[in-house]
Amino acid sequence: MDSSVVVALMSRLSGRQVKTFSIGFEEEDFNELPFARLVAERYATDHHELVVRPQFMDILPTLVRHYGEPYADSSALPTYFVAQLTRQHVTVALNGDGADESLAGYERYLGVLLAESYRKVPSLLRKGVIEPAASLIPGRLPRRSRLRQAKNFLQSACRSAPHQYLRWNTFFGPAEKTQLYTEEFTQRLDQSTAEAWFLQKLEPVNGRPTLDALLATDVESYLPYDLLVKMDVATMANSMEARSPFLDHKVMEFCARLPVEYKIRGRTLKYLLKKVAGDLIPAANIKRRKMGFGVPVGRWMKDGQLDFVKQTLLSPRALKRGYFRPQTLRALVTGHTGPGEDYSQQLWALVWLEMWHQMFVD
C-alpha cells in the first residue's frame, strides 16, 4: 500500500509517464505482483516485473560481499533483484519505506496492544481455560496462519510489553540461544548490551502511549539498522539511488504528533493512511492483509537448496569456530525438512554469518 500511494502521487504530480518496478515469486502466498499490476493499470505506468526463482544461493556470495557484515534480513535478496531490474531503466527511484514505522503498519504493534487488554482478563480464566485451549493448537501450521499467530501471541502475551516486543523481533529467543551457543562462546559474550538498549528504548516515557514507544523504537532501530541499510546497499550495488518520501522529516514529525487513534483504530492498522489511500489506489490494495517483503526461502531450502545449507553450516571449518553446538545446528537443518516446520529465518541468519566469516575473517 505504501509504495502504491507513492506511485499514485507521482502520477498525479508528474508530467511524464511514471515507470514502476515490482518483484514477485512463483509461490502464490508470497507474490504481490497482481496487486502491483492493479496500481500500474490504474495510473497507466510503464510497468516492469521480475519473478525471482529458487536459485537464490547463486547470488548469496554477491550479497554477502556487498553488505560486508552479518545481515539477517532475507528480504535483502528480492531488494537486490528489484534494484537490478530498476537500474536497467532509471538511476533514481522512490519507494514506500518508513510509512509502517510512522503510521503503525505492522501486526506486531496491534499484538502488543491486544496483549495489554489480555493481561486484564482474570487469571483463573486465562490459565484455566484460554491457555490450556491454546496449547492444543498444533505447532505445525502455515507461516501466515491465524491459528499459528494466536498460539504465538498467547505464549508471550503475559510478558511485559518491552519483553514481548523484543521476543517478536528476534529469530532466537533466550531459550534457543542457550541451546545454540557453546559454553565457551556464552562466557565470551556480553549478552546484556543490545537487549538492554532495546528494552530501554521500549519503556514508555512521561506518559507516552505504548504504541508511540513502539514506533519510536523502530524509528531508532529497525528502520535505520535494517530497512534503510538493506535498500541503500542493494541500490548502491546496482549504481542507483532510492529515496523514501515517507521519511521526509516534515512527514515524520507530523505523524509523530498524531494521536494514536489515527494510527491504529480498533484493529485497523495505518488507519489514517488507509483513509487517505481510499481516493488514490484500488480498494483491494487497501483491504488485503499486510504481507511485507517476505521471501519463500523456507520452501526453496526444502526444494533443493538444503544441501548447500548443510554443507555451509556443518562443515569442519564452520564447526571449528566454536560458536554453536553441532547437535543444535544439525537439529535445525534436519528439523526444517519436517512437514509444517520452518526454520528458514534462523538458517538464513546462520548461513550468512558463516559465509561472512569465510569471506571477511578467514
C-alpha positions in Angstrom: 0.0 0.0 0.0 2.8 2.4 0.9 4.6 2.2 -2.5 1.2 2.2 -4.3 0.4 5.6 -2.6 3.8 6.9 -3.8 3.0 5.8 -7.3 -0.4 7.5 -7.2 1.1 10.8 -6.0 3.9 10.6 -8.5 1.5 10.0 -11.3 -0.7 13.0 -10.3 2.3 15.3 -10.0 4.4 14.2 -12.9 4.1 15.5 -16.4 5.5 12.3 -17.8 4.6 8.6 -17.6 5.8 7.1 -14.4 7.9 3.9 -14.5 7.2 1.2 -11.9 9.1 -1.9 -10.9 8.0 -4.9 -8.9 9.3 -8.3 -7.8 7.3 -11.4 -7.4 7.5 -15.2 -6.8 6.0 -18.3 -8.2 4.9 -19.2 -4.7 1.4 -17.5 -4.5 1.3 -16.7 -0.8 4.5 -14.6 -1.3 3.5 -13.0 -4.6 2.3 -9.4 -4.7 2.6 -8.9 -8.5 -1.2 -9.0 -9.1 -1.7 -6.1 -6.7 1.1 -4.1 -8.2 -0.5 -4.5 -11.6 -3.7 -3.0 -10.3 -2.0 0.2 -9.4 0.1 0.2 -12.6 -3.0 -0.3 -14.7 -4.9 2.4 -12.9 -2.2 5.0 -13.5 -1.0 3.6 -16.9 2.6 3.4 -15.7 5.4 1.9 -17.7 5.4 -1.3 -15.6 8.2 -3.8 -15.3 8.2 -7.1 -13.4 10.6 -9.9 -12.4 9.8 -13.3 -10.9 12.5 -14.5 -8.5 13.1 -18.2 -8.6 14.8 -20.7 -6.2 18.4 -20.4 -7.4 18.9 -17.8 -4.7 22.1 -19.3 -3.3 23.8 -18.3 -6.6 23.5 -14.7 -5.7 24.2 -15.1 -1.9 28.0 -14.6 -2.1 27.4 -11.4 -4.0 25.1 -10.1 -1.4 27.4 -11.1 1.5 30.2 -9.2 -0.3 28.2 -6.1 -0.8 26.7 -5.9 2.7 30.0 -6.6 4.3 28.5 -7.6 7.7 26.3 -10.3 9.1 22.8 -9.3 7.8 19.9 -11.5 8.8 17.1 -10.0 6.8 16.3 -12.4 3.9 14.4 -9.6 2.0 17.9 -8.3 1.0 17.6 -10.9 -1.8 14.4 -9.5 -3.6 15.6 -5.9 -2.8 18.8 -6.6 -4.7 16.9 -8.0 -7.6 14.3 -5.2 -7.8 17.2 -2.7 -7.7 18.9 -4.6 -10.5 15.7 -4.5 -12.6 15.1 -0.8 -11.9 18.7 0.2 -12.8 18.1 -1.1 -16.3 15.7 1.9 -16.8 16.4 4.7 -14.3 19.1 5.8 -11.9 16.9 7.2 -9.1 13.7 5.6 -7.7 11.2 6.2 -5.0 9.9 3.6 -2.5 7.5 3.3 0.4 9.9 2.8 3.3 9.1 4.5 6.5 5.3 4.5 6.5 4.9 1.4 8.7 7.2 2.9 11.4 5.4 6.3 11.4 1.8 5.3 11.0 1.8 1.8 12.6 1.7 -0.7 9.8 3.0 -3.9 11.5 0.7 -6.5 13.0 3.1 -6.8 16.0 2.0 -3.3 17.1 -1.6 -4.5 17.4 -0.4 -7.6 19.1 1.2 -5.6 21.9 -1.9 -3.5 22.4 -4.1 -6.6 22.4 -1.8 -8.2 25.0 -2.4 -5.2 27.3 -6.1 -6.0 27.2 -5.5 -9.7 27.5 -3.5 -9.3 30.7 -6.6 -7.7 32.3 -8.5 -10.9 31.8 -8.9 -12.7 35.2 -6.0 -15.1 35.8 -8.4 -18.0 36.5 -9.9 -17.7 33.0 -6.6 -17.2 31.3 -4.7 -20.0 33.0 -7.7 -22.3 33.5 -9.4 -22.1 30.1 -7.7 -19.9 27.4 -4.1 -21.0 27.6 -4.8 -24.7 28.0 -7.0 -24.5 24.9 -4.2 -22.7 23.1 -1.8 -25.5 23.9 -4.0 -27.8 21.8 -3.3 -25.8 18.7 -0.8 -27.8 16.6 2.7 -26.2 16.2 3.0 -27.2 12.5 0.8 -24.6 10.8 1.4 -22.4 7.7 3.6 -19.4 8.2 0.7 -16.8 8.0 -1.9 -19.0 9.7 -4.1 -17.0 12.1 -4.1 -20.1 14.4 -0.3 -20.1 14.5 -0.3 -16.4 15.2 -2.8 -16.9 18.0 -0.7 -19.6 19.6 2.5 -17.4 19.4 0.5 -14.5 20.8 -0.7 -16.4 23.9 2.7 -17.9 24.6 4.1 -14.4 25.2 1.0 -12.2 26.0 1.6 -12.2 29.7 5.1 -10.7 29.5 5.7 -7.0 29.8 5.3 -5.1 26.6 9.1 -4.5 26.1 10.0 -8.1 26.6 7.1 -9.2 24.4 8.1 -6.9 21.6 11.7 -8.0 21.9 10.7 -11.6 21.6 8.7 -10.9 18.5 11.6 -9.2 16.9 14.2 -11.9 17.3 14.8 -15.2 15.5 16.5 -16.8 18.5 14.9 -16.2 21.9 16.8 -16.7 25.2 16.0 -20.4 25.4 17.1 -21.0 21.7 20.3 -19.1 22.3 21.1 -21.3 25.3 20.6 -24.4 23.2 22.6 -23.0 20.3 25.6 -21.3 21.9 28.5 -23.4 23.2 29.5 -22.8 26.8 32.8 -21.2 25.8 31.1 -18.8 23.4 28.5 -17.9 26.0 31.2 -17.0 28.5 32.9 -14.7 25.9 29.7 -12.8 25.1 28.4 -9.6 26.7 24.8 -10.5 26.3 23.4 -7.5 28.1 24.3 -4.6 25.8 21.9 -5.0 22.8 18.9 -6.3 24.7 19.3 -3.7 27.4 19.5 -0.9 24.9 16.4 -2.2 23.1 14.4 -2.7 26.2 15.3 0.8 27.5 14.0 2.3 24.2 10.7 0.5 24.6 9.9 1.8 28.0 7.1 4.4 27.8 8.4 7.7 29.0 6.5 10.6 30.6 3.1 9.0 30.0 3.8 8.4 26.3 1.4 5.8 24.9 2.7 2.2 24.4 2.2 2.5 20.6 4.3 5.6 20.4 7.1 3.9 22.3 7.0 1.0 19.9 7.1 3.3 16.9 9.9 5.4 18.3 11.9 2.2 19.0 11.5 1.1 15.4 12.4 4.5 14.1 15.6 4.4 16.1 16.5 0.7 15.5 14.7 -1.4 12.9 14.4 1.4 10.3 18.0 2.7 10.3 19.8 -0.5 11.1 17.8 -2.9 8.9 15.5 -1.5 6.3 17.5 1.5 5.2 20.7 -0.4 5.2 19.1 -3.1 3.1 17.8 -0.6 0.5 20.9 1.6 0.4 23.3 -1.3 -0.1 21.1 -3.1 -2.7 20.7 0.1 -4.7 24.3 1.3 -4.4 25.5 -2.2 -5.5 23.5 -1.6 -8.7 24.7 2.0 -9.2 21.4 3.7 -8.4 19.7 5.6 -5.6 16.5 5.0 -3.8 14.6 7.8 -1.9 11.8 7.5 0.6 9.1 10.2 0.6 7.7 8.9 3.8 11.0 9.7 5.5 10.8 13.4 4.8 11.3 14.9 8.2 8.1 17.0 8.0 6.1 13.9 7.2 7.6 12.0 10.1 7.2 15.0 12.5 3.6 15.3 11.5 3.0 11.6 12.1 4.8 11.6 15.5 2.4 14.3 16.7 -0.7 12.4 15.7 -2.9 10.9 18.4 -2.5 7.1 18.4 -6.1 6.5 17.3 -5.2 8.0 13.9 -2.6 5.2 13.6 -4.5 2.2 14.9 -8.2 2.4 15.3 -9.9 -0.8 16.6 -8.0 -3.5 14.7 -7.2 -1.3 11.7 -3.5 -0.6 11.2 -2.4 2.6 9.5 -5.9 4.0 9.9 -5.2 7.5 8.6 -3.2 6.4 5.6 -5.9 3.9 4.6 -8.5 6.7 4.7 -6.3 8.9 2.5 -5.4 6.0 0.2 -9.1 5.3 -0.5 -9.1 8.1 -3.1 -5.7 7.0 -4.6 -5.4 3.3 -5.0 -7.7 0.3 -5.6 -9.7 -1.0 -2.6 -8.2 -4.5 -3.0 -4.7 -3.0 -2.2 -6.0 -1.4 1.0 -8.2 -4.2 2.4 -5.8 -7.1 2.0 -3.7 -8.3 4.9 -0.2 -6.9 5.1 2.3 -9.3 3.6 5.7 -7.5 3.9 8.6 -8.2 1.6 8.7 -11.9 2.5 10.8 -14.4 0.6 9.9 -18.1 0.3 13.4 -19.2 1.3 12.0 -21.8 3.6 10.3 -23.6 0.7 13.4 -23.1 -1.5 15.6 -24.7 1.1 13.3 -27.7 1.2 13.2 -27.9 -2.6 16.8 -28.5 -3.4 18.8 -25.9 -1.5 19.2 -27.6 1.8 22.4 -29.4 0.8 24.1 -26.0 0.4 22.8 -25.0 3.9 24.1 -28.3 5.4 27.5 -28.0 3.7 27.9 -24.4 4.9 26.8 -24.8 8.5 28.1 -28.3 9.2 31.5 -28.1 7.5 34.5 -28.8 9.7 35.6 -25.2 9.2 32.3 -23.8 10.5 32.1 -26.1 13.5 35.7 -25.4 14.5 34.8 -21.8 15.2 33.2 -23.0 18.4 30.3 -20.6 18.4 27.5 -23.1 18.1 26.7 -26.6 19.3 26.9 -29.0 16.4 23.9 -31.0 17.6 21.7 -27.9 17.6 22.8 -26.9 14.1 22.0 -30.4 12.9 18.6 -30.3 14.6 17.8 -27.0 12.9 18.8 -28.3 9.4 17.0 -31.7 9.7 14.0 -30.2 11.5 13.4 -27.8 8.7 12.6 -30.7 6.4 9.7 -31.8 8.6 6.1 -31.1 7.4 5.0 -27.7 8.5 8.3 -26.9 10.1 10.1 -23.7 9.1 13.5 -22.6 10.5 14.3 -20.6 7.3 15.0 -17.3 9.1 17.3 -18.9 11.6 19.1 -20.9 8.9 19.4 -17.8 6.7 21.0 -15.8 9.5 23.4 -18.6 10.3 24.4 -19.3 6.7 25.0 -15.6 6.1 27.2 -15.4 9.3 29.3 -18.3 8.2 29.7 -17.0 4.6 30.7 -13.6 6.0 33.3 -15.3 8.2 34.7 -17.2 5.2 34.8 -14.0 3.0 36.0 -11.4 5.5 37.5 -13.1 8.5 39.2 -16.3 7.1 
